Each structure stands twice: as C-alpha cells, then as structure tokens.
C-alpha cells in the first residue's frame, strides 16, 4: 500500500479540487486501487464506490452486464476494461470510472493471456485504455503493479481532461 498511497493522494487531491467523483471496478488488483483511494483523508468527497469484479457472477450481479454484452469480445481486453469503466461510472453516477482486468499469476488466465497481463480502462470526460505486461508470475507484485498502473493512467487522464 505504501507505494500506492502517493499516487492515490495525488489523484484524490485533483478530484477534490475539480469537484469530481470516481467509481472503481477492479479484478486482478483485488481492491487495492479502492483501498489506496480510501486511505486518503477526505475520500468521501470523491469516492462513490467500487467492486472487485473477479468473476462472471460479480460482473452480472454487481454491474448488471449480461453475457450478451460481451458478444464479439472477451474479458482481459482493452474493450472489456473500457466496458467495466463505463458501466461502474454510470451505475454509481460518478464523473470518472476506473477498471482493471488481467492475470496476476502464477499462471495465465483461461483466455490465453500470460501472468502479468492487464488491461486498464478510464472513462470520464475522456477515455483511455492501456495494456500492461509485467513479464512476472509473482501474483502479489502483479496486483500492486496493476493497481499502480491504473492510478498512473488515471492521473494522465485527469491532467488531459477539460475542467
């Protein structure tokens, strides 16, 4: 957490200054992004909520995304990360939605992606996606890397977004 807190503090301060809110849908990061954002004093000013969307049950139960919505693509892609980010943003009425999906390890996922593969999504006044490959099978290190990369992508989006 200590390595995530400076990034969370920075984006939290920007969100407060802008008067904007955020919602988070995490998968392989397991809630680390939400935990880091909530560790910042005053997080209630910007944090609408989040969920660990680790399974199809969570995707349908928490986000209301039916299997038909995935026609033509699969999880662990940029398109899927963007869908999660848009959906969590809309469901919680936030200005911004963040999402992460990937394979932490020690093995790859059932879609053929290797351990260390993640797709990140940001939805708000502008949208961004990114693919991350750590090349590592270290599950805990990958969880931290995925969370840090999502916070970094969000910081970039905040810097570029109109106020």
C-alpha positions, 0 to 999 in steps of 0.5 A: 500500500505504501507505494500506492498511497502517493499516487492515490493522494495525488489523484484524490487531491485533483478530484477534490479540487475539480469537484469530481467523483470516481467509481472503481471496478477492479479484478486482478488488483483485488481492491487495492486501487479502492483501498489506496483511494480510501486511505486518503483523508477526505475520500468521501468527497470523491469516492462513490464506490467500487467492486472487485469484479473477479468473476462472471457472477460479480460482473452480472450481479454487481454491474448488471452486464449480461453475457450478451454484452460481451458478444464479439469480445472477451474479458482481459481486453482493452474493450472489456476494461473500457466496458467495466469503466463505463458501466461502474461510472454510470451505475454509481453516477460518478464523473470518472470510472476506473477498471482493471482486468488481467492475470496476476499469476502464477499462471495465465488466465483461461483466455490465453493471456500470460501472468502479468497481463492487464488491461486498464480502462478510464472513462470520464470526460475522456477515455483511455485504455492501456495494456500492461505486461509485467513479464512476472508470475509473482501474483502479489507484485502483479496486483500492486503493479496493476493497481499502480498502473491504473492510478498512473493512467488515471492521473494522465487522464485527469491532467488531459481532461477539460475542467 
